[in-house]
Amino acid sequence: MSSPQIAAPPAAPANTRNRVILASLIGTSIEFYDFYVYGTAAVLVFPKLFFPDNSNPTISLLSSFLVFGIAFIARPIGSIIFGHFGDRIGRKKTLVASLLTMGVATVLIGLLPTYAQIGIWAPLLLTLFRFAQGLGLGGEWSGAALLATENAPKGKRAIYGTFPQMGAPIGFILANGIFLVLSLTMSADAFASWGWRVPFVISAVLVIVGLYVRFKLVETPAFQKVIDSGEVAKVPVARVFKSSWRPLILGTFIMLATYTLFYLMTTYTLTYGTTAITAATPGLGYSRTDFLIMLIVGVVFFGIFTLVSGPLAEKYGRRLTLIATTIGILVFGLLFVPLFGGGFIGTMALLIIGFTLMGLTFGPMASVLPELFPANVRYTGSAISYNFASILGAAVAPFVAVALWAAASGSPVLVGVYLAVMAAITLVALFLSKETRDVEYDDNLS
């Protein structure tokens, strides 16, 4: 008689490739969409609607920017809160919570009454909702990066890691595309009255789709192994500072040039490009609509080379790819003036080269930062590094750039030098780090 067949145990449920792509991409798309939508509204309408000061419009604008910066204070706090739960209860539940926090706050801003309607409560509620956005953003990127890379097949972590990174160019194109459409289809009065609310409210569609996809996820294999082995950290933030303080520092400075380049290419170039040639700090004199179209063309290269960076980081390693790219950023900073002063062709060359470098440096980060940390503190560690880099490289970049621009009598030469210095600091961090391509993701426990 033949021996009875013993049924093999059922395979553990797994997230499909398409579900991983969509679930990791949509959150970061909302993240960057929110940044551009809020940043544009903070310049165009918030000073008048939420911080009216007829005696001094500059105070109104600065107040609007101050609330804009509140998110950068909230992001590190969010990285600790969501990192804690991401390393305690899992990536899936935490990703749902971060997206919900971020999405609800964004929609509520679009529904918020103005100062003329509810007085001082308007700016106070705007500040509260902006802080909530920052909390959600603090946990979103790291969770999306882990969702992609911890579900990646062997040898494809850097490729899968480019999925959430594509949210940056997609968010930029969506946000600025909507503002372009609104500017072309409605009057300035209509935009100030209700049109500015449209980009905030329609983000609810993205949030609903994102939640639907994320609720269908199962836990990542790497974190499931942490649970099965009983290695879940009781206090992840304490564990990561105790056991992984060096990767925290290196990760922050590895990300520094990326963040500085990103905010200079998106914020400073728009300011310089649209400032009148006859101003005290002379710019290029383009209309806002024309320069936004030029930026969108540049951002297409951002998206293309974000995808290109994944295979490069797999073939040549994360460290070598980023070292080469960072050297390129350093040289690019020193060429800021000859490019920006070269008319339309020079300006387009600057935007295309800058955004190409942005794609090459930003793409590998979703694999590099998580690979620096053990699986049981990976969410917390990568989130803290990413968001502290946002303070050092992003929160201060627009202010530093404008100050250097003014100090150089309207020339962007010092802005380029500033970028080159940030790239040099990142190069030091990369030379001090080790290649992480062959790190065993599932077995890496502290």
Residue pairs with C-beta under 8 A, 6 or more apart in sequence:
12 221
12 224
13 218
14 151
14 218
14 221
15 23
15 147
15 151
15 217
15 218
15 220
19 213
19 216
19 217
20 147
20 148
20 151
20 160
20 163
21 148
21 163
22 213
23 95
23 144
23 147
23 210
23 213
23 214
23 217
24 144
24 145
24 147
24 148
24 163
24 164
25 144
25 163
25 164
25 166
25 167
25 170
26 99
26 167
26 206
26 209
26 210
26 213
27 95
27 98
27 99
27 102
27 140
27 141
27 143
27 144
27 164
27 167
27 210
27 214
28 140
28 141
28 144
28 164
28 165
28 166
28 167
28 168
28 171
29 166
29 167
29 170
29 171
29 174
29 206
30 99
30 102
30 103
30 106
30 140
30 167
30 171
30 203
30 206
30 207
30 210
31 102
31 137
31 140
31 141
31 167
31 171
32 167
32 168
32 170
32 171
32 172
32 175
33 170
33 171
33 172
33 174
33 175
33 199
33 203
33 206
34 102
34 106
34 133
34 137
34 171
34 203
35 171
35 175
36 171
36 172
36 175
36 176
36 266
37 106
37 175
37 178
37 179
37 199
37 200
37 203
38 68
38 71
38 109
38 130
38 133
39 68
39 267
40 175
40 176
40 179
41 196
41 199
41 200
42 64
42 65
42 67
42 68
43 61
43 64
44 191
44 192
44 196
45 191
45 192
45 196
46 64
46 67
46 126
47 57
47 60
47 61
47 63
47 64
48 60
48 192
49 114
49 115
49 116
49 122
49 192
49 196
50 64
50 67
50 114
50 115
50 122
50 123
50 126
51 59
51 60
51 63
51 64
51 115
51 123
52 60
52 115
52 116
53 59
53 60
53 63
63 123
67 123
67 126
67 127
67 130
68 130
69 395
70 127
70 130
70 131
70 134
71 130
71 131
71 133
71 134
71 137
72 134
72 390
72 391
72 394
72 395
73 131
73 134
74 130
74 131
74 132
74 133
74 134
74 135
74 137
74 138
75 134
75 135
75 137
75 138
75 387
75 390
75 391
76 138
76 384
76 387
76 388
76 391
77 134
77 135
77 138
78 98
78 134
78 135
78 136
78 137
78 138
78 139
78 383
78 387
79 138
79 139
79 142
79 380
79 383
79 384
79 386
79 387
80 138
80 237
80 380
80 383
80 384
81 135
81 138
81 139
82 94
82 97
82 98
82 135
82 136
82 138
82 139
82 140
82 142
82 143
82 379
82 383
83 139
83 142
83 236
83 237
83 379
83 380
83 381
83 383
83 384
84 235
84 236
84 237
84 380
85 93
85 94
85 97
86 94
86 95
86 139
86 142
86 143
86 146
86 379
86 380
86 383
87 232
87 233
87 236
87 376
87 377
87 378
87 379
87 380
88 232
88 233
88 236
90 219
90 220
90 223
90 227
91 143
91 146
91 147
91 150
91 219
91 220
91 223
91 379
92 214
92 217
92 218
92 219
92 220
94 139
94 143
94 379
95 140
95 143
95 144
95 147
95 214
95 217
96 211
96 214
96 215
97 139
98 136
98 137
98 138
98 139
98 140
98 143
99 136
99 140
99 207
99 210
99 211
99 214
100 136
100 207
100 211
101 132
101 133
101 135
101 136
102 132
102 133
102 135
102 136
102 137
102 140
102 207
103 136
103 203
103 204
103 206
103 207
103 210
103 211
104 132
104 207
105 129
105 130
105 132
105 133
105 136
106 129
106 133
106 200
106 203
106 207
107 200
107 201
107 203
107 204
107 207
108 129
109 126
109 129
109 130
109 133
109 200
110 197
110 198
110 199
110 200
110 201
110 203
111 197
111 200
111 201
112 122
112 125
112 126
112 129
113 121
113 122
114 122
115 122
115 123
138 383
138 387
139 383
141 164
141 366
141 383
141 386
141 387
142 369
142 370
142 379
142 382
142 383
142 386
143 379
143 383
144 164
144 167
144 366
145 161
145 164
145 365
145 366
145 367
145 369
145 370
145 382
146 220
146 222
146 223
146 370
146 378
146 379
146 382
147 164
147 217
147 220
148 160
148 161
148 163
148 164
148 366
149 157
149 160
149 161
149 366
149 367
149 370
149 371
149 441
150 220
150 221
150 222
150 223
150 370
150 441
151 160
151 220
151 221
152 159
152 160
152 161
153 160
155 314
156 314
157 314
157 367
157 371
157 437
157 441
158 309
158 310
158 311
158 313
158 314
158 318
158 363
158 364
158 367
158 437
159 310
159 311
159 314
160 310
160 367
161 310
161 363
161 364
161 365
161 366
161 367
162 306
162 307
162 309
162 310
162 363
162 364
162 366
163 366
164 366
165 306
165 362
165 363
165 365
165 366
166 303
166 306
166 307
168 262
168 302
168 306
168 362
169 299
169 300
169 302
169 303
169 306
169 359
170 303
172 266
172 295
172 296
172 299
172 302
173 296
173 299
173 300
175 199
176 292
176 295
176 296
177 296
178 198
178 199
178 202
179 199
179 292
180 289
180 292
180 293
182 191
182 195
182 198
182 199
183 191
183 288
183 289
184 289
186 195
219 227
221 442
222 375
222 378
222 441
222 442
223 375
225 375
225 442
225 443
226 232
226 375
226 376
226 445
229 445
231 375
231 376
231 445
232 376
233 239
233 240
233 376
233 377
233 446
236 376
236 377
236 379
236 380
237 380
237 384
239 376
239 377
239 380
239 446
240 248
240 373
240 377
240 380
240 381
240 384
240 446
241 248
243 374
243 377
243 446
244 372
244 373
244 374
244 377
244 381
244 446
247 372
247 373
247 381
247 385
248 381
248 384
248 385
248 388
249 429
250 372
250 429
250 432
250 433
251 368
251 369
251 372
251 373
251 381
251 382
251 385
251 386
251 389
252 384
252 385
252 388
252 389
252 392
253 389
253 425
253 426
253 428
253 429
254 322
254 365
254 368
254 369
254 385
254 389
254 426
254 429
254 430
254 433
255 365
255 369
255 385
255 386
255 389
255 393
255 426
256 389
256 392
256 393
256 422
256 425
256 426
256 429
257 326
257 329
257 361
257 393
257 419
257 422
257 423
257 425
257 426
258 358
258 361
258 362
258 365
258 389
258 393
258 426
259 389
259 390
259 392
259 393
259 394
259 397
260 393
260 394
260 397
260 418
260 419
260 422
260 423
261 329
261 354
261 357
261 358
261 361
261 419
261 422
261 423
262 358
262 362
262 393
262 394
263 393
263 394
263 397
263 398
264 354
264 397
264 401
264 415
264 419
265 298
265 351
265 354
265 355
265 358
266 295
267 397
267 398
267 401
268 397
268 398
268 401
268 402
268 405
268 412
268 415
269 291
269 295
269 350
269 351
269 354
270 288
270 291
270 292
270 295
271 283
271 398
271 402
272 283
272 284
272 340
272 405
272 412
273 283
273 284
273 286
273 291
273 294
273 347
274 283
274 284
274 285
274 286
274 287
274 288
274 291
275 281
275 282
275 283
275 284
275 285
276 282
276 283
276 285
277 283
277 284
277 285
279 410
280 410
281 405
281 406
281 409
281 410
282 410
283 410
284 291
284 340
284 347
286 294
294 347
294 348
294 351
295 351
297 348
297 351
297 352
298 348
298 351
298 352
298 354
298 355
299 355
300 355
301 352
301 355
301 356
301 359
302 355
302 356
302 358
302 359
302 362
303 359
304 356
304 359
305 355
305 356
305 357
305 358
305 359
305 360
305 363
306 359
306 360
306 362
306 363
307 359
307 363
308 359
308 360
308 363
309 321
309 325
309 359
309 360
309 361
309 362
309 363
309 364
310 363
310 364
312 321
312 360
312 364
313 321
313 322
313 363
313 364
313 367
313 368
313 437
314 437
317 435
317 437
318 364
318 367
318 368
318 371
318 435
318 436
318 437
319 430
319 433
319 434
319 435
319 436
320 435
321 360
321 364
322 361
322 364
322 368
322 430
323 427
323 430
323 431
325 357
325 360
325 361
326 361
326 423
326 426
326 427
326 430
327 423
327 427
328 357
328 360
329 357
329 361
329 419
329 420
329 423
329 426
330 419
330 420
330 423
330 424
330 427
331 420
332 353
332 354
332 357
332 416
332 419
333 416
333 417
333 418
333 419
333 420
333 421
333 423
334 416
334 417
334 420
335 416
336 350
336 412
336 413
336 415
336 416
336 419
337 411
337 412
337 413
337 416
338 346
339 346
339 347
339 349
339 350
339 353
340 346
340 347
340 350
340 412
342 349
365 386
367 436
368 436
369 381
369 382
369 385
369 386
370 378
370 381
370 382
371 436
371 437
371 439
371 441
372 381
372 382
372 385
372 433
372 436
373 380
373 381
373 382
373 444
373 446
374 381
374 444
374 445
374 446
375 441
375 442
375 443
375 444
375 445
376 445
376 446
377 446
378 444
393 422
400 418
401 415
401 418
404 414
404 415
404 417
404 418
405 411
405 412
405 414
405 415
407 414
408 414
408 415
